[in-house]
Amino acid sequence: MNERRLRWYSPWLTREFEMLAFGNGGGLPLIIFPTSLGRYYQNKDFGLVGSVSPFVDAGRVGVMIVRFVIPSEVEGSRCEPNTFISS
């Protein structure tokens, strides 16, 4: 199963993000979020990705595991929601 670790910078959140992607870019996208305050790679470590590997290998599903954003990590997290929308 093809595995890639992707990183990019978000100018809106002023920080770098990471994601694991499995597959060759085909099939239905399956986006997995970590558990509360969990790490993005835990779903792989706990075998969740391995359980769908036949579908990934067949090109029917592409799995993406995104890194969770903890609100305290984001600058201005104490702002009202309409502040973010109007920015």
Secondary structure, DSSP 8 states (H G I E B T S, - for coil): --EEEEEEEETTTTEEEEEEEESSS-SEEEEE--STT--TTHHHHTTHHHHTHHHHHTTSEEEEEE----GGGSTTTTS-HHHHHH-
